Amino acid sequence: MELGLEAVLTVESGRRVRSVLRGHGGAERDRSPGADVRLHHRAGPCLGGWRKRGQSRQALGRSRGGFSTKIHLKTDWNGDPLGFCLTAGEAGDSPHFETLLDLGPEITPRAAVGDKGYDSKANRQAARARGICPAIPYRITTKEKPKFFAKALCRGRARIEQTMGKLKRFKRVALRCEKTDENYGSFVALALSFILIKSVHTA
C-alpha cells in the first residue's frame, strides 16, 4: 500500500474529492502533488492547431505610417465613390492603376486623374488604350516631359482626397479593427455607401 497508493488529497467544499488515487511510478509522479490527474502533464495542440495562421494575404503591411492597409479609391469628378481595392500598407500605387480603371460601372471616362504615384509609361498607355486621357502629373525624375500639361484638370484630385478624408472619419475604417481583408472591405464599402447616399440626398 505504501508503494502503490498515495494519500487522498484534500476534500473541496461540497464534500467532493479533488483527485483520485494515483499509482506509484510512471508519468504521474512527474507532476506537482496538487495537480489534477485528469489533465495530461504535457500540453497538446488545440483543435485546429495544424492550420497555418497569420496575417498573410489580409491586406496588411508595414509602411512609413506603421502597420496599416492602403485603400485605392476610385471616384467620379464630383467625388462620389465608384470602387476601391485593398492592398498592404507598403504596396505602391502604380501597379494598381489598371485595376482601378476596370472597377466601377461600365462607362468610359474622358480622363483619369491621379497623383504622381501613378506616373509611369505603362499606366499612360493603358489609359489611352481604353480611350481615356491620363491626367497624371509627372515626377521630377521623369525624362521627356511634354510641354503642355492640363494643370486645371489635375486639380480635381482634391475631390478624391476629400472623399478619402470623409472615409477616414469612420472609426472602424481608420483603425482597421477587422482582422481579415474581407471583413474590412465590407466596412469600407458600407462607409462609402453612407457617403454616397448623403451626397445624393444633399444634391
N, C-alpha and C positions, 0 to 999 in steps of 0.2 A: 504493500500500500504506500509506503514512503517513496518508493522509486516510480510507481506507476501513476499516482494521482497528486494533484496539488490542492491546496485548500480552496474552498469555495469563496469567491470574492464577496465583498460587502453587498448586502441586500439594499436595493434602492427603495425609494418611497413607493408605497403601494404593495410592498412585500413581493417584489419581483427580483429574481436573481439576475444580476448584471452579466454574469458569464456562466459558462458551463465548465465542467471538468475538462482539463487539458492533459493530454498524455505526456509522459516524460520522453524527452528527446524529440528529434525531428525539427521541422521548420518553426513550430510554435514557440520553442524556447528562445528563439532569437528575438522575440517581440517583447515589448515592455509589459510588466506584470499587469498594468491596468488596462491594456488594450482589449478590445472586443475580439473574440476568436472568429466571429463571423466575417471579419474583414481580412483580406489577404495581406500578408506582410510586404508584398511588392505591389507597387502601383501599376495597374494595367491601362491600356489605351481606352479612351472613352468611345462610345458608339459613334461610328463615322470618322474615327481618328485617322483612317488611312487616306482620307481625301486631302488633296493639296489645297490649302487655304492661303489667302494672301490678298494683296491689292493689285495684282496684275490684271490688266485689261479692264480696269474700273475707272478709266479717265482720271487717274491721279498721278501726279509727278511733282518734282521739286523745281521751282523757278526762283527768280530773284525775290519774289514776294513770299516764298516759303512753299509748303506742301499744299498744292492747290489744283484746281481744274480750270481749263480755259474754255470759254464759251465763244464759238464762232457764230456770230449773229448776222442774219440777212434781213434787211428791211426794204420798204419801198421809199420813194422820195419824201413822203410825209413822216417817215419814221415808224410806220406800222410794221410789226414783225411779220415775216413771211416764212422763216425757217431758221434752224440752228443745228449745230453739231458740237459734240463734246470731245475734247482731247485732254491729254495730260498737260500740266502747267508749263512744262519745258518745251512743248511742241511749238513749232514755228507756224506762222500764218500762211505763208506762201504755198506749201503743199496742199492746203485745203481750199484753195481758191476755186478750182473746178467743181469741188463738192458743193460749195455754196451756190455756184451758178445753176446747178441741177436741182437745188432744193426749191420748195415752194410751188405755187401754181404754174401751170404750163403756159406761160407767157414769155415773150422775148422782150426784155427791156431795151431801151435805146442806148443806155450807158450803164457801166458798172463802176461805182465809186468806192474806193478803198484807200487805206493808208499806205505808207511806204513798206510795210511788212509784206505786201502782196506784189511788190515790184520784182518782176522777172520777165524775160522774153517769152518763156513758155506760157505764163499766165496771160500775157497780152495776146499771144497768138490763139490761145484757147478761147478768149473772149471774142476776138474777131471772127473765128471760125463759126461761132454761134450768131454772128450778125450783131454783136454788141461792141460799142465803143468803150475801151478801157480808159477810165479817168483816174489813173493811179499816179501819184507823184513819184518822181524819180529820186533815188538815193544820191547822195553826194558822190559816191564812188562809181556810179553808173557812167559808162562811156557812151559816146554818140547820142547825146540827148537831143531831142527835137527842139527847134527854136520856138515853136508855139506850144503852149500847154493851157488847157481850159481851167484856169485857177478858180473862176467863178463857179464852175460845176463841181470842182473838187471841194469847195466849202460845204457842200451838202453832207460831208462826213460828220459834221457836228450833230446832225439829227440822229445818226446811228449812235453816237456817243451819248446823246440824251436818252435814247431808249435803253441803252445799257445801264445808265445811271438809275433809271426807274426800276429796272430789273433787280439791281443790287439793293434796293430798298426792302426787298423781301428777305427776311432773316434766314429762312431755310435755304435760300439760293446763295446768299452772301457767305454763309458759314459752312456750306456743304455738310449738312447734318446727316445725309444719307450715305450709306456705305457703298452701294452698287451704283454704277452709272445709269442703270435702267430706272431706278427709283429717283435718282437725282434729276434725270432728264424729264421724268414725269412732272416733278415740281417746277422745273423751268418752263415746261410747256403750259402748265396751269397758270403760272405767273404772267407769262406772255399773253395768255388768253384774257386775263384780267386787264392788262394794259390795252389790248386791242379793243375790248368791249367798252372800256372807259373812253377811249379816243373816238370811237364811233358814236357813243352816246352824247358826247360833248360837241361833236362836229355839227 
